[in-house]
Amino acid sequence: MKFATRIADSHLHFYDHKQNRHTFLDEVDRGYEAFVGNYDALPRRYLLDDYLSETSGYNVEAVVWHEFLSSEPFEEAAWAQRAANARGIRHALVAFVDFLDPELERKLDQYSTLPNLTSVREHLVWDERNPLKRFAKRPDLLADPAWRKQLPLLRKHDFKCGLEVFAHQLPDLTRVIQNHPDIGFTIALMGWPLDLSKEGFDCWRRDLAALSTCDNICVDISALECIFGMQWSVAEAAPWVSAAIDTFGVSRCMFGSHMPIARLSTGFADLYERYAQLVTAYSENEVDEMFFGVASRWFNPT
C-alpha cells in the first residue's frame, strides 16, 4: 500500500564527504558502529536528488535536515543552506551545538545568518554499561550549571533545541525543560529506550509521562532501527510508538525517515509501509498531523 499522506520529513541527513569532513566516514568508527551496526553500505555522498529519487511517488512537501557529525559544524550547515537554496522543496536546518563551548554565543549569531536554520541540537547520550555508546563529554551535563546557563542564549534567535538522550536520562532532561518553558525542545527517538524489557518499558513510559507535562516539547519518531535493531519489526515497535503518541498526543509527535541511515535497515518505501501499519488506529487528520503538520509548524521549513 502506497503511503498517501503528505510528508514533512522531520529527520534526515544530506551530506557530501568531499565537501565536509565526517571522520566516521574516513575509517570505521566503533562508536558509530555501536549505534547502527556495520555501515559499509552507507554512501559517502547523499544529496537531495538522491532522496527525491528514492521518494518518487510519495507526497514529500518539506524536509528537516540534521547535521551529520561534521568536524566543521558551521561549514556543514552553510553547505546545507546552499543546497536548500538550490531546490524548490521546503527545507529547515538543524545544526550542531556544544552548550559548554565558550564561543557558543558567537556561533549562534553565525548560525542566525542561515535563513533556513531554525533549530540546533546536542548529542548527550551516555550509556553507563557500554563505553561505545557515549556521545556526551560527561554523563552529568544535564545537571551541570555551566551547561544549563548557556541554554537561554537560544532565545535571541528563537532557535528550537534538540537534545538526544537515552531513556534513563529523561528525569534530568525533564528538569532542564521545566526550567526553560520559553524554549522549544525536540526529543529524539522517543526518548531512546535501551532496556526493551517489560520493566524497561514501564520505567520509560513513566518518565515519558512526566516529561509530557512540559508544554514546550515535541517528540521525534524516527531512527527506530537504532532502538530496535536493523531487523526491527512493526510488532516490536508498535507498543512503544503507540505509548509515545498516546502520552504526548498527535499534535506533539512527528515522524522522520532518518535517511540514508534507514537504508541500512529498510529503505524509504518499506519504512513508510511500516509507519502506515503503526498508525492504523488514527484518523486521516491525525495521521496528516503527525507526518506533516507537527514538523511543518515546529521547524517552519521555507
C-alpha positions in Angstrom: 0.0 0.0 0.0 1.4 3.3 -1.1 1.7 5.9 1.8 -0.6 8.7 0.6 -0.3 11.2 3.3 1.7 14.4 2.7 5.1 14.3 4.4 7.3 16.9 6.2 10.2 14.5 6.9 11.2 15.5 10.4 14.7 13.9 10.4 17.1 13.2 7.6 20.7 13.8 6.5 22.1 15.2 3.3 25.9 15.3 3.1 28.9 15.2 0.8 32.1 13.8 2.3 34.1 15.6 -0.4 32.7 19.0 0.8 32.6 18.4 4.6 34.7 16.1 6.7 32.9 13.4 8.6 35.6 11.4 10.4 33.4 8.3 10.8 33.3 8.1 7.0 37.1 8.2 6.7 37.5 4.9 8.6 35.4 2.6 10.7 34.3 4.3 13.9 33.5 1.7 16.6 31.3 4.2 18.5 29.2 5.0 15.4 29.1 1.3 14.6 27.7 0.5 18.1 24.6 2.5 17.1 23.9 1.4 13.6 26.0 -1.8 13.1 28.1 -2.3 10.0 27.7 0.8 7.9 29.9 -0.1 5.0 26.9 0.3 2.7 26.3 3.9 3.9 27.0 6.2 0.9 29.8 8.7 1.3 27.6 11.3 -0.6 23.8 11.6 -0.1 22.1 14.6 -1.7 18.6 15.9 -2.1 18.4 14.5 -5.6 19.2 11.0 -4.2 16.5 11.4 -1.6 13.9 12.7 -4.2 14.7 9.7 -6.4 14.0 7.3 -3.5 10.8 9.1 -2.5 9.4 9.5 -6.0 5.7 8.9 -5.9 5.4 10.0 -2.2 4.0 13.4 -1.3 7.1 14.8 0.3 6.5 18.6 0.7 9.2 19.5 3.2 12.4 18.1 4.8 14.2 18.8 8.0 18.0 18.4 7.5 20.0 17.4 10.6 23.8 17.9 11.0 25.8 14.8 10.4 28.7 14.9 12.9 30.9 17.1 10.7 34.2 18.3 12.1 33.3 21.8 11.0 29.6 22.3 12.0 29.1 25.8 10.6 30.7 25.0 7.2 28.4 21.9 7.1 25.3 24.0 7.9 26.3 26.7 5.3 26.7 23.9 2.7 23.2 22.6 3.6 21.8 26.2 3.3 23.3 26.4 -0.2 21.7 23.1 -1.1 18.3 24.4 0.3 18.6 27.5 -1.8 19.2 25.4 -5.0 16.0 23.4 -4.9 12.3 24.2 -4.6 11.3 21.8 -1.8 10.9 23.4 1.6 13.8 23.0 4.0 14.5 23.5 7.7 18.0 23.1 9.1 19.1 21.7 12.5 22.8 22.4 13.3 25.2 21.1 15.9 26.0 22.9 19.2 28.0 22.3 22.3 26.5 24.1 25.2 29.8 24.1 27.1 31.5 25.9 24.2 32.8 29.3 25.4 32.2 30.6 21.8 28.6 29.5 21.7 27.1 32.9 21.6 29.2 33.9 18.6 28.5 30.6 16.8 24.7 31.0 17.4 25.0 34.5 15.8 26.8 32.9 12.9 24.1 30.3 12.5 21.4 33.0 12.5 22.8 34.2 9.1 21.4 31.0 7.6 17.8 31.7 6.9 16.5 28.1 6.9 18.2 27.2 10.2 15.5 27.1 12.9 17.0 24.6 15.4 20.2 23.4 17.0 20.9 20.1 18.7 23.4 18.4 21.0 24.1 14.7 21.4 24.0 13.9 25.2 23.6 10.1 25.1 25.6 8.3 27.7 25.4 4.5 28.4 27.0 3.6 31.7 27.4 0.0 30.6 28.7 0.4 27.1 31.6 3.0 26.6 31.0 2.8 22.8 27.5 4.3 23.3 28.6 7.7 24.5 28.4 11.0 22.6 28.5 13.4 25.5 31.7 14.6 27.1 30.5 13.6 30.5 27.4 11.8 31.9 26.3 14.7 34.1 25.9 17.5 31.6 22.1 17.9 32.1 22.8 18.7 35.7 25.8 20.9 35.2 25.1 24.6 36.0 27.6 25.7 33.4 25.9 23.7 30.7 22.4 24.9 31.8 23.5 28.5 31.9 24.0 28.6 28.1 20.5 27.5 27.1 19.0 30.9 27.4 21.3 32.1 24.5 18.8 30.4 22.2 16.1 32.9 22.9 17.9 35.7 21.0 17.3 33.8 17.8 14.2 31.8 18.7 16.0 28.6 18.0 14.4 25.3 18.9 16.7 22.9 20.8 17.1 19.2 20.0 18.5 17.1 22.8 19.4 13.4 22.2 19.4 11.4 25.4 18.8 7.8 26.5 15.7 6.8 28.5 17.5 6.7 31.8 18.4 10.4 31.3 14.8 11.5 31.0 14.3 12.7 34.6 17.3 15.0 34.3 16.0 16.2 30.9 12.6 16.9 32.3 14.1 19.2 35.0 16.0 21.1 32.3 12.9 21.6 30.2 10.8 22.7 33.2 13.3 25.4 33.9 13.2 26.8 30.3 9.4 27.0 29.4 10.0 29.6 26.7 12.4 27.4 24.6 11.0 24.7 22.3 12.7 21.3 22.8 12.7 18.3 20.4 13.1 14.9 22.0 14.8 12.4 19.6 14.0 8.7 19.2 11.0 8.9 21.6 13.5 9.3 24.5 15.7 6.4 23.2 14.9 3.4 25.3 17.8 1.0 25.8 16.1 -1.6 28.1 13.4 -3.2 25.9 12.1 -5.5 28.7 8.7 -5.1 30.4 10.4 -3.4 33.3 12.3 -1.1 30.9 9.1 -0.2 29.1 7.2 0.6 32.3 10.1 2.9 33.5 10.4 4.6 30.1 6.7 5.2 29.9 6.5 6.6 33.5 9.4 9.0 32.8 7.9 9.9 29.4 4.6 10.8 31.1 6.4 13.1 33.5 8.2 14.8 30.5 4.9 15.2 28.7 3.7 17.6 31.4 6.0 20.2 29.8 4.1 22.0 27.0 7.2 23.2 25.2 8.4 19.9 23.6 7.7 17.7 20.6 8.7 14.1 20.1 10.6 12.9 17.0 9.7 9.3 16.0 12.5 8.2 13.7 15.6 6.0 13.6 13.6 3.1 15.0 16.5 0.9 13.8 18.7 2.5 16.4 16.3 1.4 19.1 15.1 -2.0 18.0 17.9 -3.1 15.7 18.3 -3.3 11.9 15.8 -6.2 11.7 13.1 -4.4 13.7 9.5 -5.4 13.2 6.2 -3.5 13.4 5.1 -5.8 16.1 8.1 -5.0 18.3 7.9 -1.2 17.8 4.2 -0.8 17.9 3.7 -0.7 21.7 6.4 1.9 22.1 5.3 4.1 19.3 1.6 3.9 20.5 2.7 4.8 24.0 4.7 7.8 22.8 1.8 9.1 20.8 -0.8 8.4 23.5 1.4 10.1 26.1 2.1 13.3 24.1 -0.8 13.4 21.7 -0.8 13.6 17.9 -0.1 17.3 17.9 3.3 16.9 19.6 4.6 13.8 17.7 6.2 13.8 14.3 7.7 11.1 12.0 11.0 11.2 10.1 12.8 8.9 7.8 16.3 9.0 9.1 17.5 8.6 5.6 20.0 7.5 4.4 20.8 5.6 7.6 17.4 3.9 7.3 18.7 2.3 4.1 20.9 0.0 6.3 17.6 -1.4 7.7 14.6 -0.8 5.5 14.8 1.9 2.8 12.2 4.6 2.4 9.3 2.7 0.8 9.5 -0.2 3.3 9.9 2.2 6.2 6.7 4.2 5.3 4.8 1.0 4.7 5.7 0.1 8.3 4.8 3.5 9.5 1.4 3.2 7.9 0.9 -0.1 9.9 1.9 1.7 13.1 -0.8 4.4 12.7 -3.8 2.4 11.6 -5.6 3.3 14.8 -5.5 7.1 14.0 -7.8 9.1 11.8 -6.7 10.6 8.4 -6.5 14.0 10.0 -4.4 12.7 12.9 -2.0 10.9 10.5 -1.6 14.1 8.5 -0.8 16.0 11.7 1.9 13.5 12.7 3.5 13.1 9.3 3.2 16.7 8.1 1.5 19.3 10.4 3.7 19.0 13.5 7.1 19.1 11.8 5.9 21.9 9.4 4.8 24.1 12.3 7.7 23.2 14.7 10.6 23.6 12.3 8.9 26.1 9.9 10.6 24.9 6.7 10.7 27.5 3.9 
